[in-house]
Amino acid sequence: MDWSMAQPLINDRNKPEPMKILLVSATSPEIRPLLSQLMFNGSDNDQITHYRFRNAAVDVLVTGPGMVATAFHLGKQLHASSYDLAINTGICGSFNESIPIGTVVQVTRDFFPEMGAEDGESFLSLEQLGLTEAGSFPFTDGKIVSSGKPSSRILASLKKVLGITVNTVHGNDANIEKIRKSAEPNIESMEGAAFLFACKMAEVPCIQIRSVSNYVEVRDKSRWNIDLAVKNLNKTLGEILKEIAGKK
C-alpha cells in the first residue's frame, strides 16, 4: 500500500471539526459591517446565511425585531442545527447615563419585566400569580443568565450589565421611573431575554453583546447615535471572533 496516499486521509479524519457559531441579530444593518469580514458560504432563506471565518463556521440569523420573532426563528434554527456558541447582538437603550453612548456591554442577565399581571397600582409576577415555580428553569432569581464562556480577553473586559426585554421600549417619564425602581435595569432591548430563553432551553452556550445607541428617556432622536453604536459593536464583535475562532 502507498502510505503517502493514505496519510492525508488519516490527517483529515483526525482534524477537529470547526467551531460552529450562531450570530443572531434583529436586523441586518446592526451587523452589516461585520459581515464584510466573513467569507460568504451560501444562504438558506431570508433569515439564515452561512459564512466562514478563520477556523469557524458562522451562521447569521436575522430574526426581525421583537421577542416573538426572535423566539420563533431562533427556536426553529436551534432545532435544525447544533452550535458550540450562540451570540445575540444589536443596539440597545441605557437607563444609566454613566454608560456613554457607543459603549459595548455584555448583558449577562436579562428578563421580561412585563410578564405578569397588574393589580391596581401593583404588579404581580408569574411566580406571584402561581403560574410558575420560583427558580424554575431557565430562570435564576427571576432572571435568565447567559451560559457561554468563550476564551476571549475582549469579552472579559466588557462591562457586565442587567438587561430587560420589552415589547414597548420606554419613552414616558413616569413609566421609566417605575421600571427603574422595580427592576433596576442597566439596558433594555426587544429581543435579549427571548434569545437567552431559547438557547438555555436548547442547551446551547450563549452570550449577549450590545452597544448603547441612546438613553432611555422621552424620545429625542437628536441625542441618539446609532452609527457610533453600530461601528463600535461590529469592531468589538470582530475582535471577539478573532479570539474564539482560531488562527487562519
C-alpha positions in Angstrom: 0.0 0.0 0.0 1.2 3.5 -0.8 1.1 5.2 2.6 2.0 8.6 1.1 -1.5 8.5 -0.4 -3.2 7.3 2.8 -1.6 9.8 5.2 -3.7 12.8 4.2 -6.8 10.8 4.7 -5.7 10.0 8.3 -4.9 13.6 9.0 -8.2 14.8 7.7 -10.0 12.2 9.8 -8.2 13.4 12.9 -8.6 17.1 12.2 -11.0 18.7 14.7 -14.3 19.9 13.5 -14.5 23.7 13.0 -16.3 25.6 15.8 -19.9 26.4 14.9 -21.2 29.8 15.9 -24.7 31.2 15.5 -24.8 35.0 15.3 -28.3 36.4 16.0 -29.5 39.9 15.3 -32.9 41.5 14.9 -31.9 43.5 11.8 -29.1 43.2 9.2 -27.9 46.8 9.4 -26.8 46.2 13.0 -24.3 43.6 11.9 -23.6 44.6 8.3 -20.1 45.9 8.9 -19.0 42.6 10.5 -20.4 40.5 7.6 -17.9 42.2 5.2 -15.1 40.4 7.2 -16.6 37.0 6.8 -16.4 34.6 3.8 -19.9 34.1 2.3 -20.8 30.4 2.1 -24.5 30.4 0.9 -27.9 31.1 2.4 -31.0 29.0 3.2 -33.6 31.7 3.2 -34.1 35.4 4.2 -33.3 34.6 7.8 -30.2 32.3 7.7 -26.9 32.9 5.9 -23.7 30.8 6.1 -20.2 32.2 6.4 -16.7 31.0 7.3 -14.3 33.0 9.5 -10.8 31.6 10.1 -11.4 28.1 11.6 -15.1 28.7 12.4 -18.3 28.2 10.6 -20.6 31.2 11.3 -24.3 31.1 10.7 -26.0 34.5 10.8 -29.7 34.6 11.8 -31.7 37.8 11.2 -34.9 37.3 13.1 -36.7 40.6 12.8 -37.4 42.8 15.8 -39.2 41.7 18.9 -39.2 38.8 21.3 -41.9 36.8 19.4 -39.9 36.8 16.1 -36.7 36.1 17.9 -38.1 33.1 19.8 -39.7 31.6 16.7 -36.9 31.9 14.3 -34.2 31.0 16.8 -36.1 28.0 18.1 -36.5 26.8 14.6 -32.8 27.2 13.8 -31.6 25.5 17.0 -33.8 22.6 16.2 -32.3 22.3 12.7 -28.6 22.7 13.6 -26.3 22.3 16.5 -23.9 25.1 17.7 -21.0 25.4 20.0 -21.9 29.0 20.8 -24.8 31.4 20.0 -24.2 35.2 20.2 -27.1 37.7 20.3 -26.1 41.2 19.2 -27.5 44.6 18.4 -28.0 48.1 19.8 -29.8 49.0 23.0 -31.0 51.8 25.2 -29.3 52.6 28.5 -31.0 53.6 31.7 -27.7 54.8 33.1 -26.1 57.9 31.7 -22.8 56.9 33.3 -22.6 54.4 30.4 -21.6 56.6 27.4 -23.4 56.2 24.1 -21.4 53.9 21.9 -20.3 51.7 24.8 -20.3 48.0 24.1 -21.6 45.8 27.0 -22.2 42.2 27.8 -25.7 41.5 29.0 -25.1 38.6 31.5 -28.7 38.6 33.0 -32.0 39.5 31.3 -35.7 39.1 31.9 -39.2 40.0 30.9 -40.5 42.7 33.4 -43.9 43.0 31.7 -44.7 39.3 32.1 -47.3 39.1 34.8 -50.5 40.9 35.8 -51.4 44.4 37.1 -53.2 44.5 40.4 -54.3 48.1 40.8 -51.0 50.1 41.2 -49.1 46.8 41.9 -47.5 44.3 39.6 -47.7 40.5 40.1 -45.0 38.3 38.5 -45.8 34.9 37.1 -44.4 33.4 40.3 -46.6 35.6 42.5 -49.6 34.5 40.4 -48.7 30.9 41.0 -48.2 30.2 37.2 -44.6 29.2 37.6 -42.5 27.9 40.5 -39.8 30.0 42.0 -36.4 29.4 40.3 -37.9 27.2 37.6 -35.6 26.6 34.6 -34.3 28.6 32.8 -34.7 31.4 35.4 -32.4 32.1 38.3 -33.9 34.5 40.8 -36.3 35.6 38.1 -33.5 36.3 35.6 -32.1 34.3 32.7 -28.3 34.1 33.0 -26.1 33.8 29.9 -24.1 30.5 29.8 -21.4 31.0 27.2 -17.9 31.4 28.5 -15.6 31.6 25.4 -12.0 32.3 25.9 -11.8 36.0 25.0 -9.9 38.8 26.5 -12.1 41.4 24.8 -15.3 39.8 26.1 -13.9 39.6 29.6 -13.1 43.3 29.5 -16.7 44.4 28.6 -18.9 46.0 31.3 -21.4 43.4 32.6 -25.0 44.6 32.8 -28.6 43.6 33.6 -31.0 43.9 30.8 -34.7 43.9 30.4 -36.6 42.7 27.3 -39.8 44.6 26.5 -42.5 44.8 23.8 -42.6 48.5 24.0 -39.4 50.5 24.6 -39.8 53.1 27.4 -40.3 56.7 26.5 -42.6 58.1 29.2 -41.1 59.7 32.3 -43.5 58.0 34.8 -43.0 54.6 33.3 -39.3 55.0 33.1 -39.1 55.9 36.8 -41.4 53.0 37.7 -39.2 50.4 35.8 -36.1 51.9 37.3 -37.4 51.3 40.8 -38.9 47.9 40.2 -36.3 46.2 38.1 -33.1 48.4 38.4 -32.0 47.6 34.8 -28.9 48.9 33.0 -30.2 48.5 29.5 -33.3 47.4 27.5 -33.8 45.6 24.2 -36.7 43.9 22.5 -35.0 40.5 22.0 -32.4 39.7 24.6 -34.3 37.6 27.1 -36.1 35.7 24.4 -32.7 34.8 22.9 -31.3 33.6 26.2 -34.5 31.6 26.9 -34.4 29.7 23.7 -30.7 29.0 24.0 -31.0 27.8 27.6 -33.9 25.5 26.7 -31.9 24.1 23.8 -28.8 23.8 26.0 -26.7 25.9 23.7 -24.0 28.1 25.3 -25.0 31.7 24.7 -23.8 35.3 25.2 -25.5 38.7 24.5 -23.4 41.6 23.4 -24.9 45.1 22.8 -23.9 48.6 22.1 -25.7 51.7 23.6 -27.3 53.9 20.9 -29.4 56.1 23.2 -30.6 56.7 26.7 -34.0 55.6 27.9 -35.9 58.8 28.1 -38.7 60.7 26.4 -38.0 60.0 22.8 -35.3 62.5 21.5 -33.5 61.2 18.4 -31.2 64.2 18.4 -29.4 62.6 21.3 -29.1 59.2 19.6 -26.0 57.9 17.9 -26.9 54.7 16.1 -23.9 55.0 13.7 -21.4 55.1 16.5 -23.1 52.2 18.3 -23.1 50.0 15.2 -19.5 50.9 14.5 -18.3 50.1 18.0 -20.4 46.9 18.2 -19.1 45.5 14.9 -15.5 46.3 15.8 -15.8 44.6 19.2 -17.6 41.6 17.6 -14.8 41.2 15.1 -12.2 41.2 17.8 -14.0 38.6 19.8 -14.5 36.3 16.8 -10.8 36.5 16.1 -10.0 35.3 19.6 -12.5 32.5 19.7 -12.4 31.3 16.0 -8.8 30.2 16.0 -5.9 31.2 13.8 -6.1 31.3 10.0 
